[in-house]
Amino acid sequence: MVYKASMGFNSDHSLPRNGAELLLRDLIFERTGLFFDDSKVDLLSGKLSSLIIERGFNSFLDYYYLLKYDADSGDEWDSVINTIAVQETYFWREMDQIHGLAEEVIPYLLSKRPESTIRIWSAACATGEEPLTIAMRLNEDNWFDRAKVEIFASDASPAAIQRAMAGIYGGRSFRALPLHLKDKYFAPEGKNWRVSRQLHEKVCWRRANLLDTDSTATLVHVPVIFCRNVFIYFRPETVRQVVNSFAERMDIPAFLFVGAAESLLKVTDHFELEEIGNAFVYVRRS
């Protein structure tokens, strides 16, 4: 089904502005949780314009109708998420938390349930650098030999997950990774680097939207979640919704790692902020 409510192209081949971009903004927020405030609507419009024109539409309103009312718009929503998703990440980022996981959290969890499997979920992994960093750090302490550890990684963007599953990375991904670890876990492939199969297989890759409890149902029943540098793009009520869904289903004790610039103190009372090693972590013990 194709909707045409268009007004034609502007003289510079850009899309006409008729207020429909605000409708589109709100629809994207409802579906994905990503919110572009009034100061960033132009940024959103710029990200989507080429996609909309490529699809043969002449206005934001045409595209809004497609996403809102077309029963077959699922693939198009994938394209939207791929286009607007922020995938700026790199290996060995915000390591105090990951050191705390390896040195404090895992031993604590094993002291409570010595025979249990330690399951870790990287809940917005982008192109995979975070869960692979976790796998490297745990492997450096031989945790995969000392205990049963499983790492899951997911993202809402199908393009990001495909790149993560491919396991090939460019130079910018390595700007913080110690050289000896790059040499140990990656091999050159053309102008890029491929992660070793042994490390890559430590991570189970999935696609999941944090607002869709069905897509996260098989992932969230874990004691450890990394959901870092995601909530800065959400409105407070969306952060509260996601965090509460974590709290309701995580294994107890639960450890929730968020980005250094993110705070949950005003959105939830399910978790207490604790200092673990040199990092701050949101913890639920009962």
C-alpha positions in Angstrom: 0.0 0.0 0.0 1.4 3.4 -0.9 0.1 6.7 0.5 0.5 9.9 -1.4 -0.4 13.1 0.4 2.6 14.9 -1.0 3.2 18.5 -2.0 6.2 17.9 -4.3 9.8 18.6 -3.9 11.3 21.9 -2.9 13.5 23.6 -5.5 16.6 22.2 -3.8 15.2 18.7 -3.9 14.7 18.6 -0.1 11.4 17.6 1.4 8.7 20.2 2.2 8.2 21.1 5.9 4.5 21.0 6.8 4.5 19.9 10.4 4.3 16.2 9.5 7.9 15.7 10.7 6.6 16.2 14.2 4.0 13.5 13.7 6.8 11.3 12.4 9.0 12.2 15.4 6.3 11.2 17.9 5.5 8.0 16.0 9.2 7.0 16.2 9.3 7.8 19.9 6.2 5.6 20.5 7.8 2.7 18.6 11.4 2.9 19.6 11.7 5.1 22.7 14.2 7.4 20.9 13.1 11.0 21.4 14.2 14.0 19.4 13.2 17.2 21.2 12.2 20.3 19.3 15.8 21.4 19.0 16.7 18.2 17.3 13.8 17.8 14.9 15.9 19.1 12.1 18.5 16.5 12.9 15.9 13.8 12.6 14.5 15.2 9.4 18.0 15.3 7.9 18.6 11.7 8.8 15.3 10.5 7.3 15.1 12.7 4.2 17.3 10.7 1.9 15.5 7.5 3.1 12.1 8.9 2.3 13.1 10.2 -1.1 14.8 6.9 -1.9 11.5 5.2 -1.2 9.8 7.4 -3.8 7.9 9.6 -1.3 7.7 13.4 -1.6 6.8 14.4 1.9 7.2 13.4 5.6 3.4 13.0 5.7 3.5 10.2 3.0 6.1 8.4 5.0 4.2 8.9 8.3 1.2 7.2 6.7 3.2 4.3 5.5 4.8 3.6 8.9 1.5 4.3 10.8 -1.0 2.4 8.7 0.6 0.0 6.3 0.4 -3.6 7.7 3.6 -4.5 5.8 5.7 -1.7 7.2 7.9 -4.0 9.4 10.9 -4.0 7.0 10.6 -0.2 6.6 10.8 0.2 10.4 14.0 -1.7 10.3 15.3 0.9 7.8 14.2 3.7 10.1 16.0 2.2 13.1 19.1 1.6 11.1 19.1 5.2 9.9 18.5 6.9 13.3 20.4 4.6 15.6 23.5 6.0 17.3 26.2 3.4 16.8 29.3 5.3 18.1 31.2 2.8 20.3 34.6 1.3 20.7 36.5 -1.4 22.5 37.6 -1.0 26.1 35.1 1.8 26.8 34.3 2.8 30.4 36.4 0.0 31.8 36.0 0.6 35.5 32.6 -1.1 35.3 33.8 -4.1 33.4 36.8 -4.4 35.8 34.2 -4.3 38.6 32.2 -7.1 36.9 35.3 -9.4 36.6 36.8 -8.6 40.0 33.8 -8.1 42.3 30.4 -9.0 40.8 31.1 -12.5 39.4 32.9 -13.7 42.5 30.0 -12.4 44.6 27.4 -14.1 42.4 29.3 -17.4 42.6 29.6 -17.1 46.4 25.8 -17.1 46.5 25.2 -19.9 43.9 28.5 -21.7 43.3 27.1 -24.0 40.6 25.0 -21.4 38.8 25.6 -20.1 35.3 26.6 -16.4 35.2 24.5 -14.8 32.5 25.3 -11.3 31.2 23.3 -9.2 28.8 24.6 -6.3 26.8 21.2 -4.8 26.1 22.1 -2.2 23.5 25.3 -3.6 22.0 25.4 -1.6 18.7 28.0 -3.2 16.5 29.3 -5.5 19.3 32.3 -3.7 20.8 30.9 -3.8 24.4 30.1 -7.5 24.7 33.3 -8.4 23.0 35.2 -6.2 25.5 33.4 -8.0 28.3 34.4 -11.3 26.8 38.0 -10.2 26.5 38.2 -9.0 30.1 36.6 -12.1 31.5 38.9 -14.3 29.3 41.9 -12.5 30.6 40.9 -13.6 34.1 40.2 -17.1 32.8 36.6 -16.9 33.9 35.3 -19.0 31.1 37.5 -21.9 32.4 36.7 -21.2 36.1 32.9 -20.9 35.9 29.9 -21.2 33.6 29.6 -17.8 31.9 27.2 -16.8 29.1 27.1 -13.4 27.3 24.1 -12.3 25.3 24.1 -9.2 23.2 21.3 -7.4 21.4 20.3 -4.3 19.6 17.2 -2.9 17.9 19.1 -2.2 14.7 19.3 -5.2 12.4 22.2 -3.6 10.5 24.1 -3.2 13.8 23.6 -6.8 14.7 24.6 -8.0 11.3 27.9 -6.1 11.6 28.4 -7.5 15.1 27.8 -11.0 13.8 30.3 -10.4 11.0 33.0 -9.5 13.6 35.0 -7.1 11.4 36.1 -3.8 12.7 37.8 -0.6 11.5 40.5 1.4 13.1 38.3 3.7 15.2 36.9 0.8 17.2 40.4 0.2 18.6 41.3 3.7 19.8 41.2 2.6 23.5 42.1 -1.1 23.3 45.6 -2.0 24.5 47.7 -3.1 21.6 48.6 -6.5 23.1 44.9 -7.3 23.3 44.3 -6.2 19.8 47.1 -8.5 18.6 45.8 -11.4 20.8 42.2 -11.3 19.8 42.1 -9.8 16.3 43.7 -10.6 12.9 44.2 -8.1 10.1 41.8 -8.5 7.1 42.4 -5.9 4.4 42.1 -2.5 6.0 40.1 -3.9 8.9 40.5 -6.4 11.7 38.5 -9.6 12.3 37.8 -10.8 15.9 39.0 -14.3 16.7 36.4 -17.0 16.3 37.1 -18.3 19.8 36.2 -14.9 21.3 33.3 -14.1 19.0 31.7 -17.4 19.9 31.6 -16.4 23.6 28.7 -14.0 22.6 25.2 -15.0 21.6 23.8 -12.3 19.3 20.1 -11.4 19.1 17.9 -8.6 17.9 15.7 -7.0 20.5 13.8 -3.7 21.1 14.0 -2.6 24.7 10.4 -1.4 24.6 9.2 -4.8 23.3 9.0 -7.1 26.3 8.3 -10.1 24.0 11.6 -9.6 22.2 13.6 -9.2 25.5 11.7 -12.1 27.2 14.5 -14.6 26.7 17.3 -12.2 27.6 16.2 -10.3 30.7 16.2 -13.2 33.2 19.9 -12.6 34.1 21.7 -11.1 37.1 23.8 -8.7 35.1 22.7 -6.2 32.5 24.8 -3.6 30.7 22.5 -0.9 29.3 25.0 1.9 28.8 24.7 5.2 26.9 21.2 4.4 25.8 19.0 6.2 28.3 20.5 9.6 27.3 18.3 9.3 24.2 15.1 8.4 26.1 12.6 10.5 27.9 12.4 9.9 31.7 9.1 8.1 31.4 10.6 5.7 28.8 13.7 5.1 31.0 11.3 4.3 33.9 9.4 1.9 31.8 12.5 0.0 30.7 14.2 0.0 34.1 11.0 -1.3 35.8 10.8 -4.1 33.2 14.3 -5.0 34.1 13.6 -5.0 37.8 10.6 -7.1 37.5 12.3 -9.9 35.6 16.0 -9.9 36.5 17.5 -12.6 38.7 18.2 -11.5 42.2 20.8 -10.2 43.2 20.7 -7.9 40.1 23.4 -5.6 38.8 22.5 -3.0 36.3 25.3 -1.0 34.6 24.4 2.3 32.9 26.6 4.9 31.3 28.7 7.3 33.3 26.5 10.3 32.2 23.2 8.5 33.1 21.4 8.5 36.4 18.4 6.4 37.5 18.0 8.1 40.9 14.9 10.0 39.8 13.2 7.3 37.8 13.3 4.1 39.9 13.5 2.9 43.5 14.0 -0.7 42.6 17.8 -0.3 42.5 20.3 1.2 44.9 23.4 2.9 43.7 26.5 1.2 45.0 30.2 1.7 44.5 31.8 -1.5 43.3 35.6 -1.3 42.8 36.0 2.1 41.1 32.6 2.1 39.4 29.1 2.9 40.4 26.5 0.2 39.7 22.7 0.0 40.3 22.0 -3.1 42.5 18.9 -4.9 43.6 19.5 -7.4 46.3 16.0 -8.4 47.3 
